[in-house]
Amino acid sequence: MKKHLKRVIRRSQRDYSLAFKLQVVQQVEKGELTYKRAQKHYGIQGKSTVLVWLRKHGTLDWTLPKQYTLENERKLTPEQRIKQLETALKDEQDKNLIYKTMFDILQKEHGIALPKKPLPKQSKGSKPKE
């Protein structure tokens, strides 16, 4: 018995028309394919090519990876959700401490004074703080 192997045609960058890119983006955004499955299905060589197309031509926000979905959030018990939020808060506090330490080192050891952001201008209807 011979195994029937489907041969995937590899494409080069110049083969991708705008219509083809939009078709792939549409399929991924509809949920018909994941971006990795689309890459494999269409023989797209670049690892992030489809993601670049999604960011450029897509209607959804593809800039940041999803940390969790709404479905996962609903499945969590209140205790689990609290634990998740406490962990996220601790991570942010650790980042903040690192940044403060870096700023202190820059100022004390290297003499680099970092400019502070100016306070925003107050609107005409509010009174200035004393």
C-alpha positions as CSV (number, residue, x, y, z in Angstrom):
1,M,0.0,0.0,0.0
2,K,1.2,3.4,-0.9
3,K,0.6,6.3,1.5
4,H,-0.9,9.3,-0.1
5,L,1.0,12.3,1.0
6,K,-0.4,15.7,0.4
7,R,2.4,18.0,-0.8
8,V,2.4,21.5,0.6
9,I,3.5,24.2,-1.8
10,R,5.9,26.6,-0.2
11,R,5.5,30.2,-1.2
12,S,7.8,33.2,-1.3
13,Q,7.0,36.7,-0.1
14,R,6.2,38.0,-3.5
15,D,3.5,35.5,-4.1
16,Y,1.1,36.9,-1.5
17,S,-1.5,39.2,-3.0
18,L,-3.6,41.5,-0.9
19,A,-6.7,39.5,-1.7
20,F,-4.9,36.3,-0.4
21,K,-3.8,38.1,2.8
22,L,-7.3,39.4,3.4
23,Q,-8.7,35.9,2.9
24,V,-6.3,34.4,5.4
25,V,-7.0,37.2,7.9
26,Q,-10.8,36.7,7.5
27,Q,-10.6,32.9,8.1
28,V,-8.5,33.4,11.2
29,E,-10.7,36.1,12.6
30,K,-13.9,34.1,11.9
31,G,-12.3,31.2,13.9
32,E,-12.1,28.8,11.0
33,L,-8.4,28.5,11.4
34,T,-5.8,29.5,14.0
35,Y,-3.0,31.6,12.6
36,K,-0.6,28.7,13.0
37,R,-3.0,26.3,11.2
38,A,-3.5,28.9,8.4
39,Q,0.3,29.2,8.1
40,K,0.6,25.4,7.7
41,H,-2.5,25.0,5.5
42,Y,-1.4,27.7,3.0
43,G,2.4,26.9,3.2
44,I,3.4,30.2,4.5
45,Q,7.0,30.0,5.6
46,G,7.5,32.9,8.0
47,K,6.6,32.1,11.6
48,S,5.0,35.5,12.2
49,T,3.8,36.4,8.7
50,V,0.2,35.7,9.4
51,L,0.3,37.6,12.7
52,V,1.8,40.6,10.9
53,W,-1.1,40.4,8.4
54,L,-3.6,40.1,11.3
55,R,-2.2,43.2,12.9
56,K,-2.1,45.2,9.7
57,H,-5.3,44.1,8.0
58,G,-7.4,42.5,10.7
59,T,-10.3,44.1,12.6
60,L,-9.4,42.5,16.0
61,D,-6.7,43.6,18.4
62,W,-3.7,41.3,17.8
63,T,-1.1,43.5,19.5
64,L,-0.9,41.7,22.8
65,P,-1.3,38.0,23.6
66,K,-4.4,37.1,25.5
67,Q,-3.7,36.4,29.2
68,Y,-7.0,34.8,29.8
69,T,-10.4,34.6,28.1
70,L,-13.8,35.5,29.4
71,E,-14.7,31.8,29.4
72,N,-11.8,31.0,31.7
73,E,-12.7,33.8,34.0
74,R,-16.3,32.5,34.4
75,K,-15.0,29.0,35.3
76,L,-12.9,30.4,38.2
77,T,-14.3,30.3,41.7
78,P,-14.1,33.7,43.5
79,E,-11.2,32.3,45.6
80,Q,-9.3,31.4,42.4
81,R,-10.0,34.7,40.8
82,I,-8.8,36.5,44.0
83,K,-5.6,34.4,43.9
84,Q,-5.1,35.3,40.2
85,L,-5.5,39.0,40.9
86,E,-3.2,38.9,43.9
87,T,-0.6,37.2,41.8
88,A,-0.9,39.8,39.1
89,L,-0.7,42.6,41.7
90,K,2.4,41.1,43.2
91,D,4.0,40.9,39.8
92,E,3.3,44.6,39.1
93,Q,4.6,45.6,42.6
94,D,7.8,43.7,41.9
95,K,8.2,45.5,38.5
96,N,7.6,48.8,40.2
97,L,10.3,48.1,42.8
98,I,12.7,47.1,40.1
99,Y,12.1,50.4,38.2
100,K,12.4,52.5,41.4
101,T,15.7,50.8,42.2
102,M,17.0,51.4,38.7
103,F,16.1,55.0,38.9
104,D,17.8,55.4,42.3
105,I,21.0,53.7,40.9
106,L,21.0,55.9,37.8
107,Q,20.7,59.0,40.0
108,K,23.1,58.1,42.8
109,E,25.8,56.2,41.1
110,H,25.8,57.7,37.6
111,G,24.5,61.2,38.4
112,I,21.7,60.9,35.8
113,A,18.7,62.8,36.9
114,L,15.6,61.6,35.3
115,P,13.1,64.3,34.4
116,K,9.7,64.1,36.1
117,K,6.6,64.4,34.1
118,P,5.0,67.9,34.5
119,L,1.6,68.0,36.2
120,P,-1.3,68.3,33.8
121,K,-2.8,71.7,33.3
122,Q,-5.9,72.2,35.3
123,S,-9.2,72.9,33.7
124,K,-10.6,76.4,34.0
125,G,-13.5,75.2,36.2
126,S,-11.4,73.7,39.0
127,K,-9.5,75.4,41.8
128,P,-5.7,74.9,42.1
129,K,-4.4,72.8,45.0
130,E,-2.6,74.6,47.8
